[in-house]
Amino acid sequence: MTGRFLVTGGAGYVGSHVVRALVARGDAVVVLDDLRQGHRAALPDGVELVVADLADRRRVAEVFAAWKFDAVLHFAALSLVGESMRDPLRYCIENLSNSLGLADAAVKAGCLRFVLSSTAALFGFPKRIPIDEEAEVAPVSAYGESKLMVERGLAWADQVHGLRSASLRYFNAAGADASGEIGEDHDPETHLIPLAIGAALGTRPPLTVFGTDYPTPDGTCIRDYVHVTDLAGAHLRVLARLERGSVRFNVGNGTGYSVTQVMESVERIGGRPVPHTLGPRRPGDPAVLVASSARLREETGWSPRFGALDDIVRTAWAWHVAHPRGFGDRG
């Protein structure tokens, strides 16, 4: 479907790649972002930016009154697992209140399509790999719990108000747009690939490898990395799928790579070593998290274009080399 879409958090990492994909296919896009983590420079020309906090219910209502939207794509949220364990009530209150407040505003405006940026953190310590949508949902962080509460609230909004929603449970978003114009720029940065690249480039401290005694081939954690452009494509695919009802999809490549393999990939692509130190395990880190995206593939026809780790790392490396200060390089 093409039309007009409201994208919250659209100036952030995943959100900006989704905005770019929507614009490329001819959609009109309005971005609502408070710019705490987002960047004006990440948005293409022709996108309307409303700088506002989702907690400002009056301002959100004004946005819905100003434009008629075909769907909402919701990325704006607190998303740091470690921080959520230091301040769990803030995460549960803010993520739940803002997300369901947005859904309520959408319902009142007659916009009955909603795509949620959810997370693999819902699954905690999975009992089987790869993880499909039938896996037990048992978050071990306040961040994961907050997303689960939002998903449950959306289910009630569907049952009572007919708000059809798609909850996309991301595994590890990575990489950058192939154009090199947008990429990953977080403060603080907590994701492995940009931290490893920064260590190799000397723009960040040596990487800390948390745990080398996991029950994996090389002793380090294994994760599923999905290219951010492929992730954006999944959002466009599920917009059409919502015509048949609400859905929950796991989104990943279906292949796991260890911390050691990520460092080796960065070294291959960059041609220089990744300085690193070895540290103890972090509490709450499962040994292996790999997605089954079979349901998403079967129901929407989605498939990743950047399936190989080196392909993902290559785009990230190009972005960070060209933009060592992230979007700050654009003045």
Secondary structure, DSSP 8 states (H G I E B T S, - for coil): --SEEEEETTTSHHHHHHHHHHHHTT-EEEEEE-SSS--GGGS-TT-EEEE--TT-HHHHHHHHHH---SEEEE--S---HHHHHHSHHHHHHHHHHHHHHHHHHHHHTT--EEEEEEEGGGGSS-SSSSB-TTS----SSHHHHHHHHHHHHHHHHHHHH--EEEEEEE-EEE---TTSS-----SS---HHHHHHHHHHTSS--EEEE-S-SSSTTSS-EEEEEEHHHHHHHHHHHHHHGGG--EEEEES-S-EEEHHHHHHHHHHHHSS---EEEE---TT--SEE-B--HHHHHHH----S--SHHHHHHHHHHHHHH-TTGGGGG-
